[in-house]
Amino acid sequence: MKIIICLFCLLISWTAMAQNCKINGIVCDSKTHLPIEYASISVHLLSDSSFKGGTISDIKGFFEMKNLKPASYFIDVDFIGFRKKRIKGINFDVNYETRNLDTIYLEIGEMELDAVEIEAKKQRIEYQIDKKVVNVAGDLKIAGGTAVNALENVPSVEVNYEGNVKVRGSSSFTVLVDGMPSPYKGTEALKQIPAATIDKIEIITNPSAKYDPDGSSGIINVILKKK
């Protein structure tokens, strides 16, 4: 019985030791060379493309995949607004190897069109790196309302039954109109803007220093339609 237990323990130890290869690297923007946080990294077996694990990059763009067995792999690196990048030829011949992929640069997913006209309906809410964009133009449900109605059911924004607006749980937020400060404050400013005149609304919950938020919970920038 003791021999069986010992053999079982040795088998478990050998299995664990057989999966100790690592892949690491740093994900950055190809234009700014700044690290990209929350980039998605997925690891696949090269022979059959089967998924073997995934992770995300940290605030410094660093990622690490552990517990891989000796084999040949490829990884896909992806982030919203950027082109997916695939890196092949990641080979492990023996156990305990580490493959440092250094810096992986992602390119912004721009598309150049020549003499092509595309007509499509925009998503109501678009998520960008530093803000959420609510596309108001063409939304017939709120045509007779105000900017307050356009913000109903938007993540990180609360609108109560009295029409009072909160951003991340606070009524202290800055309102801009076409990038310029509104003469009114908070909800009162939004109630003054008819929804029919709005093109889109930008919600910036982590504003950079250029917006000068004065300690507010965020910024709501109302962009009006251009006549």
HUVEN-V556875 format. One record per residue. RES is the residue in one small letter. SS is DSSP state (@ for helix, = for strand, . for the rest). PHI is phi in degrees with one decimal (999 if undefined). PSI is psi in whole degrees, 0 to 359 (NA if undefined). Layout:
RES,SS,PHI,PSI + RES,SS,PHI,PSI
//
This chain:
m,.,999,318 + k,@,-63.3,323 + i,@,-64.3,319 + i,@,-63.0,316 + i,@,-62.6,318 + c,@,-63.6,317 + l,@,-63.3,321 + f,@,-64.1,317 + c,@,-64.4,319 + l,@,-63.9,323 + l,@,-65.2,316 + i,@,-63.1,316 + s,@,-62.9,318 + w,@,-66.1,321 + t,@,-63.7,317 + a,@,-66.3,320 + m,@,-68.8,335 + a,.,-79.3,359 + q,.,-130.6,65 + n,.,-127.3,20 + c,=,-84.3,152 + k,=,-132.9,150 + i,=,-126.9,130 + n,=,-140.6,167 + g,=,176.5,184 + i,=,-130.6,135 + v,=,-104.2,127 + c,=,-134.6,160 + d,=,-75.2,130 + s,.,-67.7,336 + k,.,-89.0,311 + t,.,-91.9,343 + h,.,63.1,18 + l,.,-85.1,148 + p,=,-65.8,149 + i,.,-109.0,118 + e,.,-87.1,148 + y,.,68.3,19 + a,.,-65.4,143 + s,=,-94.3,129 + i,=,-122.1,122 + s,=,-120.7,139 + v,=,-108.6,133 + h,=,-130.9,146 + l,=,-72.6,131 + l,.,-65.6,327 + s,.,-67.2,321 + d,.,-134.9,9 + s,.,63.1,17 + s,.,-69.1,143 + f,=,-74.5,129 + k,=,-118.8,3 + g,=,147.1,165 + g,=,-153.2,163 + t,=,-158.7,180 + i,=,-129.8,158 + s,.,-80.8,152 + d,.,-89.9,191 + i,.,-61.6,336 + k,.,-94.9,6 + g,.,81.6,2 + f,=,-82.8,144 + f,=,-141.3,158 + e,=,-149.9,131 + m,=,-110.3,124 + k,=,-112.5,179 + n,=,58.4,43 + l,=,-103.2,143 + k,.,-90.5,159 + p,.,-56.5,121 + a,.,-176.4,184 + s,=,-107.2,133 + y,=,-130.2,166 + f,=,-135.8,155 + i,=,-124.3,149 + d,=,-110.9,128 + v,=,-114.7,126 + d,=,-143.7,148 + f,.,-155.2,147 + i,.,-56.2,129 + g,.,89.8,355 + f,=,-119.7,158 + r,.,-76.5,138 + k,.,-66.4,140 + k,=,-120.1,132 + r,=,-112.5,133 + i,=,-119.6,120 + k,=,-105.6,178 + g,=,70.4,35 + i,=,-96.6,101 + n,=,-113.1,137 + f,.,-120.3,118 + d,.,-90.6,327 + v,.,-134.4,171 + n,.,-74.0,162 + y,.,67.1,22 + e,.,-89.9,151 + t,=,-126.9,132 + r,=,-110.0,112 + n,=,-93.5,114 + l,=,-87.3,7 + d,=,55.6,224 + t,=,-97.8,128 + i,=,-106.5,118 + y,=,-97.5,128 + l,=,-102.6,139 + e,.,-97.6,143 + i,=,-63.4,138 + g,.,-78.6,67 + e,.,-86.0,151 + m,.,-133.1,126 + e,.,-99.7,126 + l,.,-117.2,138 + d,.,-119.2,116 + a,.,58.3,38 + v,.,-126.5,132 + e,.,-111.0,122 + i,.,-117.0,129 + e,.,-119.3,118 + a,.,-147.1,156 + k,.,-87.7,128 + k,.,-72.8,152 + q,.,-67.1,147 + r,.,-63.5,320 + i,=,-122.5,125 + e,=,-114.0,137 + y,=,-104.4,119 + q,.,-112.3,174 + i,.,-57.9,316 + d,.,-114.1,7 + k,.,-165.9,166 + k,=,-108.4,141 + v,=,-119.0,123 + v,=,-101.5,114 + n,=,-83.8,111 + v,.,-95.5,324 + a,.,-57.2,131 + g,.,89.3,356 + d,.,-85.3,99 + l,@,-69.1,338 + k,@,-66.8,335 + i,@,-116.1,13 + a,.,-56.8,325 + g,.,-93.3,5 + g,.,-99.8,206 + t,=,-125.8,186 + a,@,-60.7,333 + v,@,-62.0,315 + n,@,-64.7,328 + a,@,-68.8,339 + l,.,-95.1,0 + e,.,-66.9,140 + n,.,64.8,28 + v,.,-101.3,128 + p,.,-54.7,142 + s,.,74.5,0 + v,=,-121.3,133 + e,=,-115.8,134 + v,=,-126.0,116 + n,.,-86.2,181 + y,.,-66.2,340 + e,.,-89.3,358 + g,.,84.9,16 + n,.,-86.4,138 + v,=,-106.7,139 + k,=,-129.8,140 + v,=,-112.0,120 + r,.,52.2,41 + g,.,82.2,5 + s,=,-126.3,141 + s,.,-87.6,1 + s,.,-94.2,92 + f,.,-140.8,158 + t,=,-95.2,137 + v,=,-112.0,127 + l,=,-115.7,149 + v,=,-120.5,114 + d,.,53.7,38 + g,.,84.6,358 + m,=,-108.1,143 + p,=,-60.0,137 + s,.,-80.1,147 + p,.,-70.0,344 + y,.,-100.7,168 + k,.,-113.0,145 + g,@,47.4,230 + t,@,-59.7,322 + e,@,-59.1,321 + a,@,-65.1,319 + l,@,-68.4,327 + k,@,-69.2,341 + q,.,-84.1,352 + i,.,-108.3,113 + p,=,-65.3,139 + a,@,-63.2,330 + a,@,-65.9,342 + t,@,-95.5,358 + i,=,-96.2,135 + d,=,-88.1,307 + k,=,-157.6,165 + i,=,-127.2,128 + e,=,-100.5,131 + i,=,-114.9,114 + i,=,-113.5,104 + t,.,-91.7,345 + n,.,-128.5,70 + p,.,-68.5,144 + s,.,-78.9,175 + a,@,-62.6,335 + k,@,-66.3,338 + y,@,-85.9,343 + d,.,49.9,66 + p,.,-75.4,354 + d,.,54.6,42 + g,.,75.6,11 + s,.,-77.2,169 + s,.,-77.9,354 + g,.,160.4,187 + i,=,-129.9,136 + i,=,-115.3,114 + n,=,-107.3,112 + v,=,-91.6,119 + i,=,-103.4,119 + l,=,-83.9,159 + k,.,-68.3,145 + k,.,-94.8,127 + k,.,-80.0,NA
//
